[in-house]
Amino acid sequence: MITMPYLFQIGAIRGQILADGHDVLTLERVARMFPDHADQIQAASGKSLGTMSRNILLMDVGDERILIDSGEGNMVAESPGTLFASLAIYEIDLDSIDTVIITHFHLDHIGGLLDGHGKPTFPNARLVASKAEFDHWMNENFLATMEAFRANLLRQTFDAYTRVDLIAGEVEVAPGVTLLPAYGHTPGHSAVLIESEGSRLLHIVDAMHLPAQINLPDARPKYDSQPEIAVATRHALINRAESENLQLLVYHFAFPGLGHIRRDGDRRVWSPV
């Protein structure tokens, strides 16, 4: 199912969020995701666990068109991504993408970088990623521990793109677009802060997976490769978003994954757009 893009502005930056797919949450899935905290997540979520999405932000920043992550592509047969169908329907040319920011190297974020022939999906784009993330995943000793499919996909991806900019620390990668270290989910996982004309949006990507974590930041999904670091990062990002009243984007929240953290007494509440 193709979902219409969610269109919005961040100051002078025109943004649209495209869905790469949706999944209905079940108790069984929550238990698999949060093996140590499933009961707390369920209790905090109430009767309806809702859905998860893969929310991909496309922005026009001046003359530069920037995509944050590439979705799952067709790498996972049972849940192929719908990003490219959306781009085609809404007549967004793949050649028009100037930059793809890769927040981390999990398959549902990099799977769309290559087409079915191993060629760049975005032929004119530079890739931007954390150097810490690249150094972790592309170390040959680590690649040797992975299943051959994933190791080969990573090698092919970074061989296919002629320009890959690796960022160390906190760096502005385009006017008003800053890559921020948000480590823990993976060793080089990044967030993205977008600022224009006094408006600000913080995209925390996979630092959270479900709204219940706003009040349960210590709840660790099994996907966090460095759980203790991920918990500290989650606390810091939640506190910053609340204290600075930042608009927040989360990759796996229900589409479009955009909203604010509000207070209701002593509890935080996710207030979606």
C-alpha contacts under 8 A as a table, 3 or more apart, distances in Angstrom:
res1	aa1	res2	aa2	distance
1	M	21	G	7.93
1	M	82	T	7.65
2	I	19	A	7.62
2	I	82	T	6.59
2	I	85	A	7.35
2	I	86	S	6.35
3	T	18	L	7.38
3	T	19	A	6.24
3	T	86	S	7.53
4	M	18	L	7.30
4	M	86	S	7.66
5	P	16	Q	5.94
5	P	17	I	5.41
5	P	18	L	4.89
5	P	19	A	7.22
5	P	86	S	7.91
6	Y	16	Q	5.30
6	Y	17	I	5.04
6	Y	18	L	6.82
6	Y	256	P	6.59
7	L	14	R	7.73
7	L	15	G	5.95
7	L	16	Q	4.39
7	L	17	I	6.64
8	F	14	R	6.37
8	F	15	G	5.36
8	F	16	Q	6.13
9	Q	12	A	6.72
9	Q	13	I	5.74
9	Q	14	R	4.81
9	Q	15	G	5.66
10	I	13	I	5.00
10	I	14	R	6.43
10	I	15	G	7.03
10	I	194	I	7.60
10	I	195	E	6.98
10	I	196	S	6.03
10	I	197	E	7.88
10	I	199	S	5.54
10	I	200	R	6.57
10	I	201	L	7.18
11	G	14	R	7.85
11	G	195	E	7.46
11	G	196	S	4.63
11	G	197	E	4.86
11	G	198	G	6.71
11	G	199	S	5.29
11	G	200	R	7.98
12	A	61	V	7.87
12	A	196	S	5.97
12	A	197	E	6.62
13	I	59	M	6.67
13	I	60	D	5.91
13	I	61	V	5.38
13	I	62	G	7.38
13	I	196	S	6.66
14	R	59	M	5.67
14	R	60	D	5.37
14	R	61	V	7.19
15	G	57	L	6.81
15	G	58	L	5.72
15	G	59	M	4.43
15	G	60	D	6.58
16	Q	57	L	5.87
16	Q	58	L	5.35
16	Q	59	M	6.51
17	I	55	N	6.17
17	I	56	I	5.42
17	I	57	L	4.58
17	I	58	L	6.24
17	I	256	P	6.31
18	L	55	N	5.87
18	L	56	I	5.15
18	L	57	L	6.43
18	L	58	L	7.54
18	L	83	L	6.53
18	L	86	S	7.14
18	L	256	P	7.64
19	A	22	H	7.47
19	A	53	S	6.69
19	A	54	R	5.66
19	A	55	N	4.98
19	A	56	I	6.23
19	A	82	T	6.87
19	A	83	L	6.23
19	A	86	S	7.96
19	A	255	F	6.85
19	A	256	P	7.34
20	D	53	S	7.20
20	D	54	R	5.11
20	D	55	N	6.42
20	D	56	I	6.98
20	D	71	G	5.88
20	D	72	E	7.24
20	D	81	G	4.86
20	D	82	T	4.53
20	D	83	L	4.52
21	G	53	S	5.62
21	G	54	R	5.59
21	G	79	S	7.68
21	G	80	P	7.84
21	G	81	G	5.75
21	G	82	T	5.87
21	G	83	L	7.77
22	H	51	T	6.74
22	H	52	M	5.67
22	H	53	S	4.34
22	H	54	R	6.73
22	H	254	A	7.85
22	H	255	F	7.96
23	D	51	T	5.52
23	D	52	M	5.15
23	D	53	S	6.27
24	V	50	G	6.35
24	V	51	T	4.44
24	V	52	M	6.43
25	L	29	R	6.31
25	L	30	V	6.98
25	L	49	L	5.74
25	L	50	G	5.78
25	L	51	T	5.19
25	L	52	M	6.76
26	T	29	R	5.19
26	T	30	V	6.30
26	T	49	L	6.79
27	L	30	V	5.14
27	L	31	A	6.12
27	L	42	Q	7.49
27	L	49	L	7.85
28	E	31	A	5.08
28	E	32	R	6.32
29	R	32	R	5.03
29	R	33	M	6.12
30	V	33	M	5.00
30	V	34	F	5.84
30	V	35	P	7.86
30	V	38	A	5.98
30	V	41	I	7.74
30	V	42	Q	7.77
31	A	34	F	5.28
31	A	35	P	5.21
31	A	37	H	7.82
31	A	38	A	4.96
32	R	35	P	5.55
32	R	222	K	7.82
33	M	38	A	7.87
33	M	221	P	5.21
33	M	222	K	5.63
33	M	223	Y	7.52
34	F	37	H	5.24
34	F	38	A	5.14
34	F	219	A	7.22
34	F	220	R	6.20
34	F	221	P	4.63
34	F	222	K	6.03
35	P	38	A	5.88
35	P	221	P	7.44
35	P	222	K	7.08
36	D	219	A	7.63
36	D	220	R	7.45
37	H	40	Q	5.45
37	H	41	I	6.26
37	H	219	A	5.73
37	H	220	R	7.20
38	A	41	I	5.13
38	A	42	Q	6.08
39	D	42	Q	5.13
39	D	43	A	6.11
40	Q	43	A	5.12
40	Q	44	A	6.08
40	Q	216	L	7.96
41	I	44	A	5.18
41	I	45	S	6.03
41	I	212	A	5.89
41	I	213	Q	7.47
41	I	216	L	7.70
41	I	219	A	7.79
42	Q	45	S	5.11
42	Q	46	G	6.48
42	Q	49	L	7.27
43	A	46	G	5.63
44	A	212	A	5.61
45	S	48	S	6.59
45	S	49	L	5.78
45	S	211	P	7.79
45	S	212	A	5.80
46	G	49	L	6.99
50	G	254	A	7.36
51	T	253	F	7.41
51	T	254	A	5.37
52	M	210	L	7.79
52	M	252	H	5.28
52	M	253	F	5.26
52	M	254	A	4.83
52	M	255	F	7.43
53	S	251	Y	7.07
53	S	252	H	4.81
53	S	253	F	5.84
53	S	254	A	5.23
53	S	255	F	5.66
53	S	256	P	7.82
53	S	257	G	7.77
54	R	71	G	6.96
54	R	108	D	7.99
54	R	251	Y	5.50
54	R	252	H	5.16
54	R	253	F	7.71
54	R	255	F	7.63
55	N	250	V	7.39
55	N	251	Y	4.84
55	N	252	H	6.44
55	N	253	F	7.77
55	N	255	F	6.44
55	N	256	P	6.11
55	N	257	G	6.46
56	I	67	L	7.31
56	I	68	I	6.08
56	I	69	D	6.40
56	I	70	S	7.25
56	I	71	G	7.14
56	I	83	L	8.00
56	I	251	Y	7.00
57	L	67	L	5.88
57	L	68	I	5.41
57	L	69	D	7.81
58	L	65	R	7.25
58	L	66	I	5.74
58	L	67	L	4.49
58	L	68	I	6.51
59	M	65	R	5.72
59	M	66	I	5.15
59	M	67	L	6.41
60	D	63	D	6.83
60	D	64	E	5.78
60	D	65	R	4.57
60	D	66	I	6.35
61	V	64	E	5.13
61	V	65	R	6.18
61	V	66	I	7.23
61	V	174	A	7.65
61	V	175	P	7.17
62	G	65	R	7.99
64	E	97	I	7.85
64	E	98	D	6.00
64	E	99	T	7.55
65	R	96	S	6.86
65	R	97	I	5.22
65	R	98	D	5.26
65	R	99	T	6.50
66	I	97	I	6.16
66	I	98	D	6.06
66	I	99	T	4.79
66	I	100	V	5.80
66	I	101	I	7.34
67	L	70	S	7.35
67	L	97	I	6.98
67	L	99	T	6.30
67	L	100	V	4.78
67	L	101	I	6.26
68	I	100	V	5.70
68	I	101	I	4.76
68	I	102	I	6.24
68	I	103	T	7.33
69	D	100	V	6.39
69	D	101	I	5.81
69	D	102	I	4.90
69	D	103	T	6.49
69	D	109	H	5.11
69	D	110	I	6.45
70	S	73	G	7.32
70	S	83	L	7.77
70	S	100	V	7.54
70	S	102	I	7.62
70	S	108	D	7.73
70	S	109	H	5.37
70	S	110	I	5.46
70	S	111	G	6.58
70	S	112	G	4.77
70	S	113	L	6.01
71	G	81	G	6.25
71	G	83	L	6.76
71	G	107	L	7.82
71	G	108	D	5.02
71	G	109	H	4.60
71	G	110	I	6.16
71	G	111	G	5.92
71	G	112	G	5.40
72	E	75	M	6.27
72	E	76	V	7.09
72	E	80	P	6.37
72	E	81	G	4.97
72	E	107	L	6.12
72	E	108	D	4.08
72	E	109	H	6.01
72	E	110	I	6.59
72	E	111	G	4.34
72	E	112	G	5.39
73	G	76	V	7.64
73	G	80	P	5.89
73	G	81	G	4.81
73	G	82	T	7.52
73	G	83	L	7.50
73	G	84	F	7.72
73	G	108	D	7.74
73	G	110	I	7.99
73	G	111	G	4.86
73	G	112	G	3.87
73	G	113	L	7.50
73	G	114	L	7.95
73	G	115	D	7.98
74	N	77	A	6.34
74	N	79	S	7.91
74	N	80	P	4.69
74	N	81	G	6.15
74	N	111	G	7.08
74	N	112	G	7.12
74	N	116	G	7.89
75	M	80	P	6.74
75	M	107	L	7.81
75	M	111	G	5.88
75	M	112	G	7.83
76	V	79	S	5.66
76	V	80	P	5.59
77	A	80	P	5.63
81	G	84	F	7.47
81	G	112	G	7.93
82	T	85	A	5.35
82	T	86	S	6.33
83	L	86	S	5.16
83	L	87	L	6.24
84	F	87	L	4.95
84	F	88	A	6.11
85	A	88	A	5.12
85	A	89	I	6.11
86	S	89	I	5.14
86	S	90	Y	6.12
87	L	90	Y	5.35
87	L	91	E	5.97
87	L	92	I	4.93
87	L	93	D	7.10
87	L	94	L	7.76
88	A	91	E	4.95
88	A	92	I	6.01
88	A	93	D	7.19
89	I	92	I	7.81
92	I	96	S	7.36
93	D	96	S	5.30
93	D	97	I	7.49
94	L	97	I	5.80
94	L	121	T	6.95
94	L	122	F	5.38
94	L	123	P	7.54
95	D	98	D	7.84
95	D	122	F	5.85
95	D	123	P	6.04
95	D	124	N	5.81
95	D	125	A	7.83
96	S	124	N	7.34
97	I	100	V	7.34
97	I	122	F	6.36
97	I	124	N	6.72
97	I	125	A	5.78
98	D	124	N	6.02
98	D	125	A	4.38
98	D	126	R	6.38
99	T	125	A	4.83
99	T	126	R	4.90
99	T	127	L	5.89
99	T	128	V	7.16
100	V	125	A	6.46
100	V	126	R	6.32
100	V	127	L	4.98
100	V	128	V	6.23
101	I	127	L	5.90
101	I	128	V	4.69
101	I	129	A	6.06
102	I	105	F	7.15
102	I	109	H	7.02
102	I	110	I	7.02
102	I	127	L	6.93
102	I	128	V	6.03
102	I	129	A	5.16
103	T	109	H	7.52
103	T	129	A	6.28
103	T	130	S	7.37
103	T	189	H	5.77
103	T	190	S	4.91
103	T	191	A	6.73
103	T	205	V	7.35
104	H	109	H	6.87
104	H	110	I	7.83
104	H	129	A	7.34
104	H	130	S	7.74
104	H	133	E	6.46
104	H	186	T	6.97
104	H	188	G	6.68
104	H	189	H	5.03
104	H	190	S	6.69
105	F	109	H	6.37
105	F	110	I	5.92
105	F	133	E	7.30
105	F	137	W	7.48
106	H	109	H	5.57
106	H	110	I	6.42
107	L	110	I	5.26
107	L	111	G	5.06
108	D	111	G	5.72
109	H	112	G	7.37
110	I	113	L	5.67
111	G	114	L	7.00
112	G	115	D	7.11
112	G	121	T	7.03
113	L	120	P	5.99
113	L	121	T	5.36
113	L	122	F	7.02
113	L	157	T	6.80
114	L	117	H	7.51
114	L	118	G	5.32
114	L	119	K	5.33
114	L	120	P	4.73
114	L	121	T	4.97
114	L	157	T	6.51
115	D	118	G	5.44
115	D	119	K	5.45
115	D	120	P	6.29
115	D	121	T	5.32
116	G	119	K	7.42
118	G	156	Q	6.96
118	G	157	T	7.72
118	G	160	A	7.64
119	K	160	A	6.37
120	P	123	P	5.25
120	P	157	T	7.56
120	P	160	A	6.01
120	P	161	Y	6.50
122	F	125	A	5.52
123	P	161	Y	7.78
125	A	161	Y	7.86
125	A	163	R	7.72
126	R	161	Y	7.16
126	R	162	T	7.49
126	R	163	R	4.98
126	R	164	V	5.75
126	R	165	D	7.23
127	L	161	Y	7.44
127	L	163	R	6.41
127	L	164	V	4.71
127	L	165	D	6.08
128	V	164	V	5.94
128	V	165	D	4.82
128	V	166	L	5.98
128	V	167	I	7.22
128	V	173	V	7.92
129	A	133	E	7.23
129	A	134	F	7.16
129	A	164	V	7.66
129	A	165	D	6.50
129	A	166	L	5.18
129	A	167	I	6.05
130	S	133	E	5.19
130	S	134	F	6.34
130	S	166	L	5.40
130	S	167	I	4.74
130	S	168	A	6.10
130	S	169	G	7.78
130	S	181	P	7.93
130	S	188	G	5.87
130	S	189	H	7.35
130	S	190	S	6.88
131	K	134	F	5.02
131	K	135	D	5.94
131	K	166	L	4.68
131	K	167	I	5.17
131	K	168	A	5.53
131	K	188	G	7.25
132	A	135	D	5.22
132	A	136	H	6.18
132	A	168	A	7.04
132	A	187	P	6.62
132	A	188	G	4.71
133	E	136	H	5.24
133	E	137	W	6.30
133	E	186	T	7.34
133	E	187	P	5.86
133	E	188	G	3.83
133	E	189	H	6.54
134	F	137	W	5.44
134	F	138	M	5.64
134	F	166	L	7.58
134	F	188	G	7.56
135	D	138	M	5.47
135	D	139	N	5.88
136	H	139	N	5.79
136	H	142	F	7.42
136	H	187	P	6.95
136	H	188	G	7.69
137	W	142	F	6.52
137	W	143	L	6.74
138	M	142	F	7.16
138	M	143	L	6.44
138	M	154	L	7.41
138	M	155	R	7.56
139	N	142	F	5.33
139	N	143	L	6.19
140	E	143	L	4.89
140	E	144	A	6.07
141	N	144	A	5.26
141	N	145	T	6.98
142	F	145	T	5.33
142	F	146	M	6.99
143	L	146	M	5.34
143	L	151	A	5.39
144	A	147	E	7.95
144	A	151	A	7.48
146	M	150	R	6.67
146	M	151	A	5.96
147	E	150	R	5.78
147	E	151	A	6.36
148	A	151	A	5.14
148	A	152	N	5.91
149	F	152	N	5.33
149	F	153	L	6.12
150	R	153	L	5.01
150	R	154	L	6.27
151	A	154	L	5.31
151	A	155	R	6.36
152	N	155	R	5.05
152	N	156	Q	5.96
153	L	156	Q	5.13
153	L	157	T	5.97
154	L	157	T	5.17
154	L	158	F	6.42
155	R	158	F	5.59
155	R	159	D	6.12
156	Q	159	D	5.08
156	Q	160	A	5.96
157	T	160	A	5.23
157	T	161	Y	6.71
158	F	161	Y	5.64
158	F	162	T	7.99
158	F	164	V	7.63
159	D	162	T	7.24
161	Y	164	V	6.80
167	I	170	E	7.75
167	I	171	V	6.82
167	I	179	L	7.92
168	A	171	V	7.38
169	G	179	L	7.87
169	G	180	L	6.73
169	G	181	P	6.05
170	E	178	T	6.82
170	E	179	L	5.64
170	E	180	L	4.80
170	E	181	P	6.35
171	V	178	T	5.46
171	V	179	L	5.48
171	V	180	L	7.04
172	E	175	P	6.86
172	E	176	G	6.84
172	E	177	V	5.55
172	E	178	T	4.00
172	E	179	L	6.23
173	V	177	V	5.87
173	V	178	T	5.74
173	V	179	L	6.78
174	A	177	V	5.09
174	A	178	T	7.18
176	G	193	L	7.81
176	G	194	I	5.52
176	G	195	E	4.84
176	G	196	S	6.11
177	V	192	V	6.85
177	V	193	L	5.88
177	V	194	I	4.68
177	V	195	E	6.61
178	T	192	V	5.62
178	T	193	L	5.15
178	T	194	I	6.47
179	L	190	S	6.41
179	L	191	A	6.03
179	L	192	V	4.77
179	L	193	L	6.59
180	L	190	S	5.46
180	L	191	A	5.01
180	L	192	V	5.74
180	L	193	L	7.11
181	P	188	G	6.97
181	P	189	H	6.57
181	P	190	S	4.82
181	P	191	A	6.31
182	A	188	G	7.27
182	A	189	H	5.40
182	A	190	S	4.77
182	A	191	A	5.66
182	A	204	I	7.78
182	A	207	A	7.27
182	A	230	A	7.88
182	A	233	T	5.96
183	Y	186	T	6.07
183	Y	187	P	5.42
183	Y	188	G	5.33
183	Y	189	H	4.80
183	Y	190	S	6.62
183	Y	229	I	6.62
183	Y	230	A	6.28
183	Y	233	T	6.67
184	G	187	P	5.57
184	G	188	G	7.47
184	G	189	H	6.74
184	G	207	A	7.99
184	G	224	D	6.24
184	G	225	S	6.28
184	G	226	Q	4.66
184	G	227	P	6.18
184	G	228	E	7.28
184	G	229	I	4.68
184	G	230	A	3.77
184	G	231	V	7.54
184	G	233	T	7.02
185	H	189	H	6.18
185	H	206	D	6.87
185	H	207	A	6.36
185	H	223	Y	6.75
185	H	224	D	4.07
185	H	225	S	5.47
185	H	226	Q	6.24
185	H	227	P	7.18
185	H	230	A	5.48
186	T	189	H	5.07
186	T	224	D	6.39
186	T	225	S	5.38
186	T	226	Q	6.69
187	P	225	S	7.31
187	P	226	Q	7.11
190	S	204	I	7.58
190	S	205	V	7.66
191	A	202	L	7.29
191	A	203	H	5.65
191	A	204	I	4.70
191	A	205	V	6.17
192	V	202	L	5.94
192	V	203	H	5.08
192	V	204	I	6.67
193	L	200	R	7.19
193	L	201	L	5.91
193	L	202	L	4.61
193	L	203	H	6.27
194	I	200	R	5.57
194	I	201	L	5.15
194	I	202	L	6.37
194	I	203	H	7.99
195	E	198	G	6.74
195	E	199	S	5.68
195	E	200	R	4.47
195	E	201	L	6.59
196	S	199	S	5.32
196	S	200	R	6.62
200	R	246	L	6.05
200	R	247	Q	6.40
201	L	246	L	5.79
201	L	247	Q	4.66
201	L	248	L	5.70
201	L	249	L	7.17
202	L	241	A	7.41
202	L	246	L	6.45
202	L	247	Q	6.20
202	L	248	L	5.00
202	L	249	L	6.19
203	H	248	L	5.85
203	H	249	L	4.49
203	H	250	V	5.98
203	H	251	Y	7.81
204	I	207	A	5.66
204	I	208	M	7.36
204	I	237	L	7.46
204	I	248	L	7.32
204	I	249	L	6.32
204	I	250	V	5.57
204	I	251	Y	7.45
205	V	208	M	7.18
205	V	249	L	7.12
205	V	250	V	4.95
205	V	251	Y	4.61
205	V	252	H	7.47
206	D	209	H	5.94
206	D	250	V	6.82
206	D	251	Y	6.08
206	D	252	H	7.00
207	A	230	A	6.99
207	A	233	T	7.25
207	A	234	R	5.81
208	M	211	P	7.57
208	M	213	Q	6.56
208	M	234	R	6.91
208	M	250	V	7.00
208	M	252	H	7.82
209	H	213	Q	7.48
209	H	221	P	7.90
209	H	250	V	7.49
209	H	251	Y	7.57
209	H	252	H	5.42
209	H	253	F	6.34
210	L	213	Q	5.82
210	L	252	H	7.18
210	L	253	F	5.95
211	P	214	I	5.66
211	P	253	F	6.96
211	P	270	W	6.37
212	A	215	N	5.96
212	A	216	L	6.20
213	Q	216	L	4.21
213	Q	217	P	4.86
213	Q	218	D	7.60
213	Q	219	A	6.47
214	I	217	P	5.87
214	I	238	I	6.79
214	I	268	R	6.57
214	I	269	V	7.48
214	I	270	W	7.49
215	N	267	R	6.84
215	N	268	R	6.13
216	L	219	A	5.49
217	P	220	R	7.71
217	P	231	V	6.23
217	P	234	R	5.96
217	P	235	H	6.01
218	D	231	V	5.48
219	A	231	V	7.75
220	R	224	D	6.85
220	R	227	P	6.50
220	R	230	A	7.99
220	R	231	V	7.19
221	P	224	D	5.93
222	K	225	S	7.72
224	D	227	P	5.37
224	D	230	A	6.60
226	Q	229	I	5.57
226	Q	230	A	6.03
227	P	230	A	4.95
227	P	231	V	6.12
228	E	231	V	5.23
228	E	232	A	6.47
229	I	232	A	5.20
229	I	233	T	6.17
230	A	233	T	5.01
230	A	234	R	6.03
231	V	234	R	5.05
231	V	235	H	6.28
232	A	235	H	5.23
232	A	236	A	6.27
233	T	236	A	5.11
233	T	237	L	6.13
234	R	237	L	5.27
234	R	238	I	6.05
235	H	238	I	5.32
235	H	239	N	6.06
236	A	239	N	5.23
236	A	240	R	6.10
237	L	240	R	5.07
237	L	241	A	6.03
238	I	241	A	5.19
238	I	242	E	6.18
238	I	261	I	7.99
239	N	242	E	5.24
239	N	243	S	5.91
240	R	243	S	5.20
240	R	244	E	5.79
240	R	245	N	7.91
240	R	246	L	7.74
241	A	244	E	5.51
241	A	245	N	5.60
241	A	246	L	4.84
241	A	247	Q	7.26
241	A	248	L	6.93
241	A	260	H	7.69
241	A	261	I	6.93
242	E	245	N	5.06
242	E	246	L	6.73
242	E	260	H	7.68
242	E	261	I	5.61
242	E	262	R	6.99
243	S	246	L	7.98
245	N	260	H	7.13
245	N	261	I	7.51
246	L	260	H	6.71
247	Q	258	L	7.16
247	Q	259	G	5.73
247	Q	260	H	5.24
248	L	257	G	7.95
248	L	258	L	5.66
248	L	259	G	5.36
248	L	260	H	5.67
248	L	261	I	7.81
249	L	257	G	5.38
249	L	258	L	4.54
249	L	259	G	6.68
250	V	253	F	5.62
250	V	257	G	5.15
250	V	258	L	6.70
251	Y	257	G	6.38
252	H	255	F	7.96
252	H	257	G	6.87
253	F	256	P	7.38
253	F	257	G	4.69
254	A	257	G	5.37
255	F	258	L	7.64
257	G	272	P	7.22
258	L	272	P	5.75
258	L	273	V	5.93
259	G	270	W	7.03
259	G	271	S	5.43
259	G	272	P	4.02
259	G	273	V	5.06
260	H	270	W	6.18
260	H	271	S	5.21
260	H	272	P	6.44
261	I	268	R	6.38
261	I	269	V	5.71
261	I	270	W	4.99
261	I	271	S	6.01
262	R	268	R	5.62
262	R	269	V	5.08
262	R	270	W	6.39
262	R	271	S	6.52
263	R	266	D	6.88
263	R	267	R	5.83
263	R	268	R	4.65
263	R	269	V	5.83
264	D	267	R	5.31
264	D	268	R	6.08
264	D	269	V	6.51
265	G	268	R	7.93
